[in-house]
């Protein structure tokens, strides 16, 4: 590990990066009963920490390597770091980005890199862009600038830890670090454990993109079948080889967080610092909150890394809609009520003065109806559990849907219900790339043998839209082949209780 320390201590990051502040979070501190601080990497010239690693790697290239140029694959923060580094060092850079990359990100890379940067758009997803970048590297002899699995990149990111220990020389209980491929976490833990081994370093990942957590706890790296895309900056299917080796030996613990918890942490960061963090930038804060709630000790000093702020403005409406759930100020319930006069009134009477935030109902049959209810909470999950227990005590079949992604992303926005005419239906959630022709490609590849019985689209300001599709198929094997050929990430939801309650054939 000594060679990492030497690389970190000599990293030339301040040619382009700034020493970011370590800001207090007084409101969150008061609420948690701990001293909470955040490291503001969102204030870097490219609005993320990625500049540190990219510049360190490119600076240390030989004259011959610089002359040949560099290449990388990225749709986000790494691309911007490489672009600015290329302009500062006078190195030609080819940056391969998916075709689905929003114009705001492409424009940012072009602005930062200027004439030194060539942008190549290829593929719908990062994996396709990465493969094409490797092909171009082989053909032209470029140096590949890896986003995380490189000693110099790791070292550049590790300079953040040196700043933290200098800015806060007093006791620190734990530092919370977002993790995707592991470059940031590896760099920070290497330096912290060398200088301050008493300080805990805790990696934080989204629950639906926990590739490093899975690898460390399972003892080996593996490719995840699917990763969530909300916190796209840490959405990595397999962590790096170098980063995994260092992290498994040195990181104290891991914690995973939900989309709602990330949204709530984004609000906490805004309330305390006015930072508008991107989802991956708030992952560490969400992990800090979750970890702190599990501790019996008080007055701990806890630091989280705000890793970036590159977010499309139109994602904010999605974030605000999920924040109340993440803060446990809102709960979602499915309830079965009898289809008789007065049942609706009786149900509302049971809720009493409980503030209802949303209410969705559709006639289902002559015997019963399914209703979807949102309730405002002041006592968190315990209060919600009490409401459900009360409803069940009066004979109402009730289910907590607060953590059900299908319910939150689709069902609450859908009008209609179960149909008696739908047979052999299977339900899937897809990530459709936000580009012209995505739907046509889906339909053409699926073919005309299978009937689409349900279709619901939601975009939350990301590179991909959330699409819910019901498909009637008499040949499961053939359907599976068609879905694989489409090439879009998907999750089957046929067994989801929300589908069974509200949408499945009556």
DOVEXVO-570888 format. One record per residue (C-alpha): residue number from 1; residue in one letter; x, y, z. Coordinates in Angstrom, 3 decimals. Last residue first. Layout:
<nodes>
- NUM_A_X_Y_Z
...
</nodes>
This chain:
<nodes>
- 506_X_-59.486_-10.300_-12.085
- 505_X_-56.512_-10.479_-14.416
- 504_X_-53.550_-8.794_-12.756
- 503_X_-53.417_-5.021_-12.409
- 502_X_-54.210_-3.845_-8.900
- 501_X_-53.567_-6.539_-6.340
- 500_X_-51.325_-9.019_-8.184
- 499_X_-49.364_-6.216_-9.846
- 498_X_-48.798_-4.569_-6.471
- 497_X_-47.822_-7.922_-4.957
- 496_X_-44.963_-8.270_-7.470
- 495_X_-44.798_-11.766_-8.990
- 494_X_-45.114_-10.574_-12.590
- 493_X_-42.480_-7.878_-11.991
- 492_X_-39.723_-9.047_-14.369
- 491_X_-36.740_-6.718_-14.355
- 490_X_-35.261_-5.148_-17.495
- 489_X_-32.077_-3.741_-19.002
- 488_X_-32.470_-3.135_-22.731
- 487_X_-30.707_-5.372_-25.296
- 486_X_-33.741_-6.124_-27.466
- 485_X_-32.244_-9.531_-28.294
- 484_X_-32.529_-10.681_-24.684
- 483_X_-36.219_-9.769_-24.626
- 482_X_-36.815_-11.670_-27.886
- 481_X_-35.096_-14.781_-26.545
- 480_X_-37.136_-14.645_-23.326
- 479_X_-40.337_-14.358_-25.376
- 478_X_-39.405_-17.435_-27.428
- 477_X_-38.827_-19.440_-24.269
- 476_X_-42.107_-18.273_-22.730
- 475_X_-44.280_-19.283_-25.736
- 474_X_-47.949_-18.405_-25.198
- 473_X_-47.113_-14.742_-24.653
- 472_X_-49.141_-11.800_-23.451
- 471_X_-46.830_-8.902_-22.586
- 470_X_-47.340_-6.172_-19.966
- 469_X_-44.819_-3.354_-20.169
- 468_X_-43.682_-0.798_-17.581
- 467_X_-41.186_1.740_-18.899
- 466_X_-38.830_3.855_-16.822
- 465_X_-36.893_6.259_-19.047
- 464_X_-33.133_6.325_-19.458
- 463_X_-30.613_9.155_-19.640
- 462_X_-32.239_10.634_-16.530
- 461_X_-34.846_13.324_-16.049
- 460_X_-37.376_11.161_-14.248
- 459_X_-39.104_9.728_-17.318
- 458_X_-42.144_7.519_-16.836
- 457_X_-43.792_5.298_-19.474
- 456_X_-46.697_2.892_-19.035
- 455_X_-47.653_0.083_-21.422
- 454_X_-50.063_-2.784_-20.830
- 453_X_-51.370_-5.685_-22.968
- 452_X_-48.581_-5.869_-25.537
- 451_X_-49.409_-8.934_-27.631
- 450_X_-46.768_-11.483_-28.605
- 449_X_-46.462_-12.838_-32.163
- 448_X_-45.838_-9.422_-33.716
- 447_X_-42.117_-8.984_-33.088
- 446_X_-40.269_-8.167_-29.891
- 445_X_-37.388_-6.875_-31.991
- 444_X_-39.606_-4.531_-33.989
- 443_X_-41.443_-3.311_-30.898
- 442_X_-38.308_-2.527_-28.874
- 441_X_-36.508_-0.929_-31.810
- 440_X_-39.563_1.262_-32.446
- 439_X_-39.622_2.309_-28.780
- 438_X_-35.952_3.347_-28.812
- 437_X_-36.239_5.071_-32.203
- 436_X_-35.457_8.575_-30.999
- 435_X_-33.331_8.545_-27.854
- 434_X_-33.896_8.335_-24.111
- 433_X_-32.671_4.763_-23.618
- 432_X_-35.490_2.566_-22.260
- 431_X_-34.898_1.011_-18.831
- 430_X_-37.504_-1.709_-18.667
- 429_X_-39.927_-2.977_-16.001
- 428_X_-41.647_-6.231_-17.022
- 427_X_-45.077_-7.825_-16.480
- 426_X_-46.190_-11.207_-17.823
- 425_X_-49.695_-11.841_-19.146
- 424_X_-50.931_-15.310_-20.119
- 423_X_-54.526_-14.067_-20.270
- 422_X_-56.037_-10.569_-20.342
- 421_X_-59.799_-10.272_-20.841
- 420_X_-60.922_-9.839_-17.249
- 419_X_-58.952_-6.636_-16.952
- 418_X_-57.386_-5.311_-13.799
- 417_X_-57.063_-1.613_-13.226
- 416_X_-57.459_1.741_-14.805
- 415_X_-55.534_4.951_-14.428
- 414_X_-51.819_4.780_-13.761
- 413_X_-49.667_7.338_-11.952
- 412_X_-49.590_5.600_-8.539
- 411_X_-48.860_2.308_-10.305
- 410_X_-45.698_3.397_-12.062
- 409_X_-42.646_4.583_-10.133
- 408_X_-43.892_4.326_-6.559
- 407_X_-45.890_1.107_-6.841
- 406_X_-43.303_-0.680_-8.964
- 405_X_-40.581_0.430_-6.546
- 404_X_-42.264_-1.113_-3.499
- 403_X_-40.657_0.329_-0.367
- 402_X_-43.681_2.342_0.804
- 401_X_-46.128_-0.319_-0.339
- 400_X_-47.277_-1.424_3.145
- 399_X_-50.143_-3.884_2.707
- 398_X_-53.715_-3.919_4.013
- 397_X_-56.546_-6.509_4.042
- 396_X_-59.209_-4.599_5.986
- 395_X_-60.891_-6.529_8.809
- 394_X_-61.029_-3.833_11.471
- 393_X_-57.819_-5.056_13.108
- 392_X_-56.181_-4.996_9.671
- 391_X_-56.876_-1.271_9.432
- 390_X_-55.480_-0.644_12.915
- 389_X_-52.349_-2.690_12.193
- 388_X_-51.818_-0.714_8.981
- 387_X_-52.127_2.594_10.841
- 386_X_-49.755_1.425_13.584
- 385_X_-47.147_0.301_11.062
- 384_X_-47.347_3.760_9.492
- 383_X_-46.755_5.397_12.876
- 382_X_-43.726_3.186_13.496
- 381_X_-42.382_4.032_10.014
- 380_X_-42.107_7.727_10.819
- 379_X_-43.941_9.477_13.651
- 378_X_-45.126_12.606_11.842
- 377_X_-46.557_10.800_8.848
- 376_X_-48.648_11.955_5.885
- 375_X_-50.650_9.201_4.241
- 374_X_-50.656_7.925_0.642
- 373_X_-53.452_5.561_-0.347
- 372_X_-53.939_3.012_-3.118
- 371_X_-57.389_1.389_-3.134
- 370_X_-58.452_-2.064_-4.283
- 369_X_-62.196_-2.758_-4.527
- 368_X_-64.338_-5.710_-3.538
- 367_X_-67.388_-7.870_-4.271
- 366_X_-68.995_-6.469_-7.425
- 365_X_-65.597_-6.236_-9.066
- 364_X_-62.679_-3.873_-9.636
- 363_X_-63.960_-0.303_-9.358
- 362_X_-60.986_2.051_-9.412
- 361_X_-59.347_3.967_-6.612
- 360_X_-56.307_6.165_-6.108
- 359_X_-55.834_8.455_-3.112
- 358_X_-52.929_10.786_-2.458
- 357_X_-51.567_12.829_0.445
- 356_X_-54.161_11.779_3.039
- 355_X_-53.734_13.657_6.347
- 354_X_-54.698_11.410_9.239
- 353_X_-57.610_13.091_11.031
- 352_X_-59.564_9.851_11.231
- 351_X_-58.067_7.054_9.152
- 350_X_-60.821_4.783_10.464
- 349_X_-63.427_7.311_9.303
- 348_X_-61.910_7.243_5.823
- 347_X_-62.430_3.467_5.692
- 346_X_-65.987_3.723_6.957
- 345_X_-66.820_6.342_4.337
- 344_X_-65.447_4.163_1.542
- 343_X_-67.392_1.173_2.827
- 342_X_-70.687_3.115_3.006
- 341_X_-72.378_1.383_0.091
- 340_X_-70.749_-1.956_-0.684
- 339_X_-67.663_-2.914_-2.731
- 338_X_-65.750_-4.302_0.241
- 337_X_-62.335_-2.709_0.854
- 336_X_-58.868_-4.012_-0.025
- 335_X_-56.096_-1.659_1.067
- 334_X_-52.724_-0.787_-0.473
- 333_X_-50.670_1.631_1.624
- 332_X_-48.039_4.259_0.897
- 331_X_-46.242_6.236_3.609
- 330_X_-45.062_9.829_3.866
- 329_X_-42.850_11.698_6.315
- 328_X_-40.367_8.816_6.556
- 327_X_-37.582_11.137_5.300
- 326_X_-37.083_8.898_2.261
- 325_X_-40.834_8.867_1.664
- 324_X_-40.973_12.671_1.780
- 323_X_-37.986_12.854_-0.571
- 322_X_-39.524_10.754_-3.349
- 321_X_-41.598_13.444_-5.055
- 320_X_-38.874_16.029_-4.487
- 319_X_-36.379_13.840_-6.322
- 318_X_-38.662_13.275_-9.321
- 317_X_-39.284_16.997_-9.676
- 316_X_-35.544_17.633_-9.359
- 315_X_-34.664_15.470_-12.344
- 314_X_-35.601_18.358_-14.677
- 313_X_-32.474_20.257_-13.650
- 312_X_-30.167_17.643_-15.143
- 311_X_-27.546_16.686_-12.607
- 310_X_-23.808_17.177_-12.375
- 309_X_-23.380_17.974_-8.682
- 308_X_-20.669_15.593_-7.531
- 307_X_-18.909_13.625_-4.796
- 306_X_-20.389_15.097_-1.653
- 305_X_-18.116_13.039_0.618
- 304_X_-19.499_12.391_4.093
- 303_X_-17.878_13.091_7.478
- 302_X_-18.986_11.878_10.916
- 301_X_-17.809_13.112_14.293
- 300_X_-19.695_11.166_16.966
- 299_X_-21.724_13.058_19.548
- 298_X_-23.845_10.066_20.554
- 297_X_-23.255_6.326_20.915
- 296_X_-26.096_3.811_20.447
- 295_X_-25.513_3.477_16.720
- 294_X_-28.012_2.175_14.128
- 293_X_-29.436_5.610_13.308
- 292_X_-25.890_6.812_12.589
- 291_X_-25.456_4.145_9.898
- 290_X_-28.613_5.229_8.044
- 289_X_-27.726_8.915_8.223
- 288_X_-24.132_8.312_7.101
- 287_X_-25.311_6.101_4.247
- 286_X_-27.623_8.835_2.967
- 285_X_-24.792_11.354_3.202
- 284_X_-22.540_8.984_1.227
- 283_X_-25.139_8.551_-1.534
- 282_X_-25.656_12.308_-1.907
- 281_X_-23.210_12.856_-4.779
- 280_X_-24.522_9.723_-6.506
- 279_X_-27.938_11.413_-6.662
- 278_X_-26.534_14.727_-7.980
- 277_X_-25.961_17.285_-5.263
- 276_X_-27.660_20.676_-5.218
- 275_X_-25.579_22.247_-2.442
- 274_X_-27.450_24.893_-0.446
- 273_X_-25.233_23.961_2.540
- 272_X_-27.570_22.768_5.295
- 271_X_-30.958_22.548_3.566
- 270_X_-29.432_21.480_0.260
- 269_X_-27.407_18.688_1.810
- 268_X_-30.431_17.477_3.760
- 267_X_-32.568_17.590_0.596
- 266_X_-30.097_15.407_-1.273
- 265_X_-30.092_13.080_1.744
- 264_X_-33.862_12.617_1.422
- 263_X_-33.438_11.739_-2.259
- 262_X_-30.740_9.188_-1.400
- 261_X_-32.984_7.613_1.236
- 260_X_-35.785_7.352_-1.330
- 259_X_-33.484_5.664_-3.839
- 258_X_-32.491_3.135_-1.192
- 257_X_-29.209_2.895_0.711
- 256_X_-26.491_0.289_1.172
- 255_X_-23.890_0.158_3.943
- 254_X_-20.365_-1.160_3.833
- 253_X_-17.780_-1.661_6.553
- 252_X_-14.211_-1.134_7.713
- 251_X_-12.504_-0.698_4.339
- 250_X_-8.899_-1.947_4.333
- 249_X_-8.413_-5.434_2.938
- 248_X_-11.535_-5.716_0.726
- 247_X_-10.935_-2.153_-0.463
- 246_X_-7.394_-2.670_-1.710
- 245_X_-8.074_-5.807_-3.761
- 244_X_-11.410_-4.474_-4.991
- 243_X_-9.839_-1.237_-6.211
- 242_X_-7.196_-3.061_-8.213
- 241_X_-9.732_-5.385_-9.865
- 240_X_-12.361_-2.733_-10.469
- 239_X_-15.995_-3.159_-9.488
- 238_X_-18.571_-4.992_-11.630
- 237_X_-22.044_-3.778_-12.654
- 236_X_-21.314_-0.104_-11.975
- 235_X_-24.067_2.424_-11.236
- 234_X_-22.068_4.810_-9.032
- 233_X_-22.470_7.990_-11.114
- 232_X_-25.873_6.774_-12.316
- 231_X_-27.540_7.208_-8.929
- 230_X_-30.984_6.592_-10.483
- 229_X_-29.662_3.915_-12.829
- 228_X_-30.341_0.741_-10.879
- 227_X_-28.018_-2.147_-11.651
- 226_X_-28.869_-5.472_-13.280
- 225_X_-27.286_-8.862_-13.742
- 224_X_-24.387_-7.962_-11.464
- 223_X_-20.973_-9.021_-12.726
- 222_X_-18.845_-10.696_-10.084
- 221_X_-15.792_-9.832_-8.048
- 220_X_-14.809_-12.244_-5.300
- 219_X_-15.097_-12.816_-1.553
- 218_X_-18.901_-12.755_-1.400
- 217_X_-19.022_-9.956_1.163
- 216_X_-16.412_-7.932_-0.698
- 215_X_-17.914_-8.555_-4.148
- 214_X_-21.528_-7.907_-3.150
- 213_X_-20.569_-4.682_-1.374
- 212_X_-18.520_-3.658_-4.428
- 211_X_-21.404_-4.277_-6.864
- 210_X_-24.144_-2.693_-4.755
- 209_X_-26.174_-1.140_-7.573
- 208_X_-29.804_-1.705_-6.515
- 207_X_-29.218_-1.035_-2.825
- 206_X_-27.275_2.105_-3.700
- 205_X_-23.697_2.048_-2.424
- 204_X_-21.843_3.399_0.627
- 203_X_-18.311_2.525_1.722
- 202_X_-17.319_3.108_5.337
- 201_X_-13.882_4.287_6.432
- 200_X_-13.412_4.137_10.212
- 199_X_-10.746_6.433_11.667
- 198_X_-8.356_4.692_14.060
- 197_X_-5.925_3.955_11.206
- 196_X_-5.125_7.681_10.881
- 195_X_-2.086_8.121_8.605
- 194_X_-1.829_4.888_6.607
- 193_X_-5.475_3.884_7.117
- 192_X_-6.632_7.303_5.940
- 191_X_-4.403_7.353_2.838
- 190_X_-5.370_3.933_1.501
- 189_X_-9.020_4.352_2.551
- 188_X_-9.391_7.559_0.532
- 187_X_-7.816_6.229_-2.655
- 186_X_-9.743_2.961_-2.570
- 185_X_-13.074_4.690_-1.901
- 184_X_-12.593_7.143_-4.768
- 183_X_-11.523_4.484_-7.262
- 182_X_-14.143_1.925_-6.195
- 181_X_-16.059_1.082_-9.363
- 180_X_-19.164_2.561_-7.782
- 179_X_-18.606_3.675_-4.197
- 178_X_-19.741_6.691_-2.215
- 177_X_-17.534_7.427_0.823
- 176_X_-18.505_7.832_4.465
- 175_X_-15.739_8.897_6.852
- 174_X_-16.013_7.702_10.453
- 173_X_-15.076_8.600_14.031
- 172_X_-12.909_11.650_13.442
- 171_X_-10.849_13.159_16.268
- 170_X_-9.167_16.500_15.582
- 169_X_-6.970_17.349_12.603
- 168_X_-10.033_18.420_10.582
- 167_X_-8.831_20.414_7.567
- 166_X_-5.579_18.455_7.343
- 165_X_-7.263_15.054_7.693
- 164_X_-9.899_16.064_5.138
- 163_X_-7.334_17.427_2.669
- 162_X_-5.280_14.226_2.771
- 161_X_-8.464_12.211_2.250
- 160_X_-9.347_14.201_-0.874
- 159_X_-5.849_13.509_-2.231
- 158_X_-6.939_9.871_-2.518
- 157_X_-8.867_10.638_-5.728
- 156_X_-5.595_11.382_-7.509
- 155_X_-4.003_8.248_-6.095
- 154_X_-6.812_6.006_-7.341
- 153_X_-6.461_7.533_-10.809
- 152_X_-2.706_6.977_-10.659
- 151_X_-3.107_3.337_-9.611
- 150_X_-5.774_2.566_-12.269
- 149_X_-9.173_0.909_-11.926
- 148_X_-11.379_4.006_-11.492
- 147_X_-12.457_5.901_-14.626
- 146_X_-9.813_4.272_-16.835
- 145_X_-7.858_6.609_-19.078
- 144_X_-6.800_4.413_-22.016
- 143_X_-3.629_5.493_-23.776
- 142_X_-4.244_5.678_-27.536
- 141_X_-2.505_3.283_-29.921
- 140_X_-4.819_3.918_-32.868
- 139_X_-6.515_0.570_-33.580
- 138_X_-6.249_-0.887_-30.091
- 137_X_-7.524_2.301_-28.466
- 136_X_-10.346_2.529_-31.007
- 135_X_-11.447_-1.011_-30.119
- 134_X_-11.209_-0.223_-26.396
- 133_X_-13.367_2.867_-26.909
- 132_X_-15.924_0.765_-28.792
- 131_X_-16.142_-1.649_-25.862
- 130_X_-16.605_1.244_-23.433
- 129_X_-19.390_2.805_-25.526
- 128_X_-21.217_-0.538_-25.671
- 127_X_-20.877_-1.002_-21.912
- 126_X_-21.991_2.592_-21.253
- 125_X_-25.349_2.078_-22.914
- 124_X_-27.148_3.051_-26.128
- 123_X_-24.173_2.609_-28.437
- 122_X_-21.636_5.057_-29.876
- 121_X_-21.174_8.828_-29.853
- 120_X_-17.583_9.924_-30.457
- 119_X_-16.468_13.258_-29.008
- 118_X_-13.088_14.638_-30.101
- 117_X_-11.308_16.788_-27.530
- 116_X_-8.262_19.048_-27.778
- 115_X_-10.162_21.774_-29.651
- 114_X_-12.198_22.661_-26.565
- 113_X_-11.987_20.252_-23.679
- 112_X_-14.208_21.968_-21.118
- 111_X_-16.762_23.297_-23.634
- 110_X_-16.988_20.019_-25.572
- 109_X_-17.387_17.999_-22.374
- 108_X_-20.091_20.381_-21.094
- 107_X_-21.897_20.325_-24.463
- 106_X_-22.024_16.525_-24.413
- 105_X_-23.376_16.599_-20.846
- 104_X_-26.123_19.144_-21.640
- 103_X_-26.986_17.267_-24.853
- 102_X_-28.096_14.232_-22.866
- 101_X_-26.117_11.009_-23.475
- 100_X_-28.310_8.466_-25.288
- 99_X_-25.788_7.981_-28.105
- 98_X_-23.427_6.618_-25.484
- 97_X_-20.170_8.560_-25.027
- 96_X_-16.678_7.905_-26.358
- 95_X_-14.134_10.594_-25.480
- 94_X_-11.116_10.956_-27.748
- 93_X_-8.435_13.124_-26.155
- 92_X_-5.585_15.071_-27.739
- 91_X_-3.149_16.235_-25.067
- 90_X_-2.340_19.910_-24.507
- 89_X_-1.989_19.455_-20.738
- 88_X_-4.691_21.966_-19.705
- 87_X_-7.017_21.021_-22.591
- 86_X_-6.647_17.296_-21.996
- 85_X_-7.193_17.705_-18.259
- 84_X_-10.430_19.606_-18.910
- 83_X_-11.721_16.844_-21.188
- 82_X_-10.583_13.981_-18.949
- 81_X_-12.431_15.461_-15.971
- 80_X_-15.540_16.092_-18.061
- 79_X_-15.556_12.529_-19.342
- 78_X_-15.126_11.203_-15.801
- 77_X_-18.152_13.186_-14.637
- 76_X_-20.647_11.897_-17.140
- 75_X_-21.237_9.781_-20.187
- 74_X_-17.911_8.019_-20.089
- 73_X_-15.539_6.009_-22.256
- 72_X_-11.929_7.108_-22.400
- 71_X_-9.207_7.802_-24.937
- 70_X_-5.751_9.345_-24.870
- 69_X_-3.330_10.847_-27.356
- 68_X_-0.330_9.418_-29.239
- 67_X_1.839_12.451_-28.356
- 66_X_0.988_12.120_-24.682
- 65_X_2.094_8.495_-24.714
- 64_X_5.438_9.451_-26.288
- 63_X_6.001_12.245_-23.778
- 62_X_5.296_9.782_-20.974
- 61_X_1.998_9.843_-19.128
- 60_X_2.129_11.105_-15.538
- 59_X_0.008_14.199_-16.189
- 58_X_-2.707_12.052_-17.775
- 57_X_-3.101_9.832_-14.712
- 56_X_-3.048_12.711_-12.229
- 55_X_-5.470_14.717_-14.388
- 54_X_-8.033_11.915_-14.571
- 53_X_-7.807_11.131_-10.855
- 52_X_-8.338_14.663_-9.588
- 51_X_-10.918_15.655_-12.213
- 50_X_-13.262_12.907_-11.048
- 49_X_-14.042_14.762_-7.818
- 48_X_-17.117_16.447_-9.265
- 47_X_-18.481_19.833_-10.350
- 46_X_-16.058_20.133_-13.310
- 45_X_-14.305_23.154_-11.732
- 44_X_-14.630_21.443_-8.301
- 43_X_-17.423_22.669_-6.015
- 42_X_-19.315_19.332_-5.974
- 41_X_-16.280_17.965_-4.155
- 40_X_-17.662_19.615_-1.013
- 39_X_-16.522_17.402_1.869
- 38_X_-19.439_17.207_4.308
- 37_X_-19.555_17.505_8.083
- 36_X_-21.783_15.942_10.746
- 35_X_-21.213_16.331_14.494
- 34_X_-23.720_13.881_15.955
- 33_X_-27.130_14.024_17.675
- 32_X_-28.912_13.019_14.468
- 31_X_-31.330_15.960_14.234
- 30_X_-28.883_18.524_15.563
- 29_X_-26.151_17.344_13.208
- 28_X_-28.557_17.362_10.252
- 27_X_-29.386_20.984_10.936
- 26_X_-25.770_21.961_11.617
- 25_X_-24.167_20.421_8.509
- 24_X_-20.607_21.772_8.743
- 23_X_-18.582_22.264_5.587
- 22_X_-15.200_20.788_4.676
- 21_X_-14.139_23.095_1.860
- 20_X_-12.640_21.973_-1.460
- 19_X_-8.946_22.274_-2.154
- 18_X_-9.155_23.160_-5.828
- 17_X_-8.424_21.115_-8.945
- 16_X_-6.483_22.017_-12.092
- 15_X_-2.775_22.286_-11.251
- 14_X_-3.845_21.355_-7.767
- 13_X_-4.011_17.678_-8.685
- 12_X_-0.269_17.151_-9.112
- 11_X_-0.223_13.880_-7.088
- 10_X_2.959_13.637_-5.001
- 9_X_1.404_12.674_-1.658
- 8_X_-1.120_10.400_-3.370
- 7_X_1.521_8.543_-5.401
- 6_X_3.686_8.009_-2.326
- 5_X_0.704_6.723_-0.365
- 4_X_-0.278_4.384_-3.199
- 3_X_3.271_2.965_-3.293
- 2_X_3.031_2.264_0.430
- 1_X_0.000_0.000_0.000
</nodes>
